[in-house]
Amino acid sequence: MAQKTADALIEGLMGWGVEVVFGLPGDGINGIMEALRTRREKIRFVHIQHEEAAAFMACAYAKYTGKLGVCLATSGPGALHLLNGLYDTKSDQAPVLALTGQTFSDLKGSSFQQEVNLTAVFADVAGVNQEVINPNQGPMLVDVACRHAHQHRGVSHICFPVDYQEKPLDPKAASMHKGPGHTSAAWSPAVTVPPASELENAAEILNAAAKPVLLVGKGALGASAEVTELAERLGAPVVKALLGKAVLPDDHPLTTGGLGLLGTRPSEEAMKGCDALLMVGTSFPYIEYLPKPGQARGVQIDDRPDRIGLRYPVEVGLVGDARPTLAALLPLLARGVCCPSGV
């Protein structure tokens, strides 16, 4: 027998290394649930009590493992319940794929029970947002959606009419431009380092500072060693945005803890007294806790150009990944006093 589209969907996810799916069963996803059931030894389904929790769990899983989070909900209100968690995913830049059911393909547009235009509803939150309109589309959409979620650290959404879930793949019915095996799960992240001239400009600002401070966020999670060495070299305290809490342990001698509504007084005082601010992998939103414009010269490291200067008027924006960028910056820095200077 030809493989059903829902089976191809789940096997496609397994090809992307997906090991767990968070969701709540419903009539609109019966085919997908059966595909998960028959592969329960290879991919785990976590049955939750509300779809909103499934999206939050997928987001948390993605944030703290770096793997693709997947949430599953039935058509109509079940799918709508995912949105709160998916907006958290979008805000915190975690790779998540949302799978939703849809009413029967030949009943769409008839105001059938719980019919919702889900691709319209998900348009703002999902970078890839597609409804399956042909069973042969399924394997391709899985690869497109997973690749986009990983690359852009955000939400992808596939909406799946319930009748198509049970349809067999039919290569003979494919369009003239679509052959079998044309898509794959191949992907690797880009690693970006700023040009030498920009690194030198950043180093000039940091070397001239008497009281530099580091503010680290989620983007610095893989660069703890480099953050530590840079802070020691500059004699600078490390202030942590909420999502950067794990960059250094709270009892590390170089950190003053968090900043903002859930922050510490030493972190607030470090910001008030600094004359240079190095932001690493953060778009910390509470600008009232940052140095006043004109007080401190700013340098920012972020792999997204549109986030440079978003919260603070930095002089130098280093567009690159935190770990290799810090590693390239370190040899250019003068060695200072190895103790926090802003506290």
C-alpha positions in Angstrom: 0.0 0.0 0.0 1.1 3.6 -0.7 2.2 5.6 2.3 -0.4 7.9 3.8 0.3 11.6 3.9 0.1 11.7 7.8 2.7 8.8 7.9 5.0 10.8 5.6 4.5 13.9 7.8 5.7 12.1 11.0 8.5 10.3 9.2 9.6 13.6 7.8 9.7 15.1 11.4 11.7 12.1 12.5 14.2 12.9 9.7 14.6 16.3 11.2 15.5 14.7 14.6 12.1 15.4 16.2 11.8 13.1 19.3 8.7 14.5 21.0 5.4 16.2 20.0 3.2 18.1 22.5 -0.5 18.1 21.9 -4.1 17.2 22.5 -6.0 14.7 20.3 -9.1 15.7 18.4 -11.2 14.6 15.4 -9.5 17.0 13.1 -6.1 15.3 13.6 -7.1 11.6 13.7 -4.8 10.7 10.9 -1.8 12.4 12.5 -2.5 10.8 15.8 -2.6 7.3 14.2 0.7 8.0 12.5 2.1 8.9 15.9 0.6 5.9 17.6 2.1 3.5 15.2 5.6 5.1 15.7 5.3 5.5 19.5 8.6 3.7 20.0 10.4 6.2 17.9 8.7 9.5 18.6 7.0 10.4 21.8 3.6 12.1 22.1 3.1 14.2 25.3 -0.7 14.4 25.9 -1.5 17.7 27.6 -4.7 19.1 29.0 -5.0 22.3 26.9 -3.5 23.3 23.6 -2.1 26.5 24.9 0.1 24.5 27.2 1.3 22.4 24.2 2.6 25.5 22.5 4.3 26.8 25.6 5.9 23.4 26.2 7.1 23.2 22.6 8.6 26.7 23.0 10.3 25.9 26.3 11.7 22.6 24.8 13.1 24.5 21.9 14.6 27.3 24.1 16.4 25.0 26.4 17.5 22.1 24.1 18.1 24.0 20.9 16.1 21.3 19.1 12.9 21.9 17.1 9.8 22.0 19.3 6.6 20.6 17.8 3.0 21.2 19.0 -0.2 19.6 17.6 -3.8 20.8 17.9 -7.1 19.9 16.2 -9.1 22.2 13.9 -11.0 25.3 15.0 -10.7 26.3 18.7 -8.0 23.7 19.4 -5.7 25.4 16.9 -6.6 28.9 18.1 -5.5 27.9 21.6 -1.9 27.5 20.4 -1.5 31.2 19.6 -0.4 32.5 23.1 2.5 30.0 23.3 3.4 30.6 19.7 3.7 34.4 20.2 6.0 33.6 23.1 8.0 31.5 20.7 8.2 34.3 18.2 9.2 36.9 20.8 11.9 34.7 22.3 13.2 33.3 19.0 12.8 29.6 19.5 12.3 27.1 16.6 8.8 25.6 16.8 6.6 23.9 14.2 2.8 24.1 14.9 0.7 21.4 13.2 -3.1 22.0 13.1 -6.0 20.1 11.7 -8.6 21.5 9.4 -12.1 20.5 8.3 -12.6 18.2 5.3 -11.1 19.8 2.2 -14.4 19.5 0.2 -16.4 21.3 3.0 -14.1 24.3 3.3 -16.0 27.6 2.7 -19.3 26.1 3.8 -19.1 27.3 7.4 -18.8 23.7 8.5 -18.6 23.0 12.2 -15.6 24.8 13.8 -14.2 25.9 10.4 -11.7 28.7 10.9 -9.4 30.2 8.3 -6.3 29.2 10.2 -3.7 30.4 7.7 -5.2 33.9 8.0 -5.2 33.6 11.8 -1.6 32.4 12.0 -0.2 34.8 9.4 1.3 37.2 11.9 3.0 34.7 14.1 4.3 32.1 11.6 7.1 32.7 9.0 6.1 29.7 7.0 2.3 29.3 7.1 0.8 26.8 4.7 -2.3 24.6 4.3 -1.9 21.3 2.6 -3.9 21.5 -0.6 -2.5 18.3 -2.2 -1.3 15.1 -0.3 1.8 15.1 -2.5 2.7 18.5 -0.9 3.2 17.0 2.6 6.8 15.8 2.6 8.0 19.0 0.9 6.1 21.3 3.4 7.7 19.4 6.3 11.2 20.2 5.1 10.3 23.8 4.2 8.7 24.4 7.6 11.4 22.8 9.7 14.2 24.5 7.8 12.6 27.9 8.2 11.9 27.4 11.9 15.5 26.5 12.6 17.1 29.1 10.4 14.9 32.0 11.6 14.4 30.7 15.2 10.7 31.2 14.9 7.3 29.6 14.2 6.3 27.6 11.2 2.7 26.4 10.7 1.2 23.5 8.6 -2.6 23.2 8.5 -3.8 19.8 7.5 -7.3 19.0 6.3 -8.5 15.8 8.0 -9.3 13.9 4.9 -5.9 14.5 3.3 -4.2 13.0 6.4 -5.5 9.6 5.3 -4.9 10.0 1.6 -2.0 8.0 0.1 0.9 9.7 -1.5 0.6 9.2 -5.3 3.8 10.0 -7.2 2.0 9.3 -10.5 -0.4 12.2 -9.7 2.5 14.7 -9.1 2.8 17.7 -11.3 5.2 17.8 -14.2 7.8 19.8 -12.2 7.6 17.7 -9.0 9.6 14.4 -9.0 9.9 12.0 -6.1 12.8 12.5 -3.6 13.3 16.1 -4.6 13.4 17.4 -1.0 15.5 16.6 2.1 16.2 17.5 5.7 19.6 18.9 5.0 20.4 22.1 6.9 23.2 23.7 8.8 23.3 27.1 10.6 25.3 29.9 9.1 28.2 31.2 11.3 28.9 34.9 10.9 31.8 37.1 12.1 32.0 40.9 11.5 34.7 42.4 9.4 38.1 43.2 11.1 37.5 47.0 10.8 34.3 46.8 12.8 36.0 44.6 15.5 38.8 47.2 15.8 36.3 50.0 16.2 34.5 48.1 19.0 37.8 47.3 20.7 38.8 51.0 20.6 35.6 51.9 22.5 36.0 49.1 25.1 39.7 49.7 25.7 39.1 53.4 26.3 36.4 52.8 28.9 37.1 53.1 32.7 33.9 51.4 33.7 32.6 49.0 31.0 29.7 46.7 31.6 28.5 43.6 29.7 24.8 42.9 29.2 24.2 39.4 27.9 21.1 37.7 26.7 19.9 34.5 25.1 22.3 34.9 22.1 25.3 34.5 24.5 24.2 31.2 25.9 26.7 29.3 23.8 29.5 31.7 24.6 30.0 31.5 28.4 33.7 30.9 28.2 34.2 33.9 25.8 32.0 36.1 27.9 34.0 35.2 31.1 37.3 35.8 29.4 36.2 39.2 28.0 34.8 40.3 31.4 38.0 39.3 33.1 40.1 41.1 30.5 38.1 44.4 30.8 37.5 44.1 34.5 33.8 44.4 33.7 30.7 43.1 35.5 28.3 40.9 33.6 24.6 41.9 33.8 22.1 39.3 32.6 18.9 39.8 30.7 16.3 37.2 31.7 16.9 34.9 28.8 20.6 35.1 29.4 20.4 33.9 33.0 22.3 30.7 32.2 25.2 32.4 30.6 26.9 32.6 34.0 25.7 31.1 37.3 24.2 33.6 39.7 27.1 33.0 42.2 29.8 33.7 39.7 32.1 36.5 41.0 31.8 38.4 37.7 28.1 38.7 37.5 25.8 41.1 39.3 22.7 39.2 38.3 19.6 40.2 36.4 18.4 43.6 35.3 15.0 45.2 35.2 11.8 44.4 37.0 13.3 41.1 38.2 16.8 42.4 38.5 19.3 43.3 41.3 20.5 46.6 42.7 24.1 46.0 41.8 23.1 45.5 38.2 21.1 48.7 38.2 24.0 50.6 39.8 26.5 49.1 37.3 24.3 50.5 34.5 24.1 53.9 36.1 27.8 54.1 36.6 29.2 52.7 33.4 30.9 54.6 30.6 30.7 51.8 28.0 28.1 49.1 27.4 28.7 45.9 25.4 25.4 44.1 24.6 25.8 40.5 23.5 22.8 38.6 22.0 20.1 40.6 23.7 17.3 43.0 22.8 16.5 43.8 26.4 13.2 45.7 26.3 13.2 47.9 29.4 15.3 50.8 28.2 14.8 52.8 31.3 17.3 50.4 33.1 19.9 51.0 30.4 22.4 53.9 30.6 21.1 57.2 29.5 21.9 58.2 25.9 25.2 60.1 26.0 26.3 58.5 29.3 28.0 55.4 27.9 29.4 54.5 24.5 27.7 51.4 23.1 28.8 48.3 21.2 26.3 45.6 20.3 26.7 42.0 19.0 23.7 40.4 17.4 23.3 38.0 14.4 20.3 40.0 13.2 21.1 43.3 11.6 17.6 44.7 12.3 18.2 44.4 16.1 21.3 46.6 16.1 20.5 49.9 17.8 17.0 48.7 18.7 17.2 49.5 22.4 20.3 51.7 22.8 22.1 54.1 20.5 25.2 52.0 19.9 28.2 53.4 18.0 29.3 50.0 16.7 27.0 47.2 15.7 28.8 43.9 15.2 26.6 41.6 13.1 27.6 38.1 13.9 27.2 35.1 16.1 28.2 35.7 19.7 30.8 33.0 20.2 33.0 33.5 17.1 32.6 37.3 17.3 33.7 37.5 20.9 36.6 35.1 20.1 37.7 37.5 17.3 37.3 40.5 19.5 39.3 39.2 22.5 42.8 39.5 21.0 42.1 43.2 20.3 41.3 44.0 24.0 43.8 45.4 26.5 44.0 43.5 29.7 42.5 45.4 32.6 41.9 44.8 36.3 40.2 41.4 36.8 37.4 42.5 39.0 34.0 44.0 38.4 34.3 47.7 37.9 30.8 49.0 37.9 29.7 47.9 41.3 
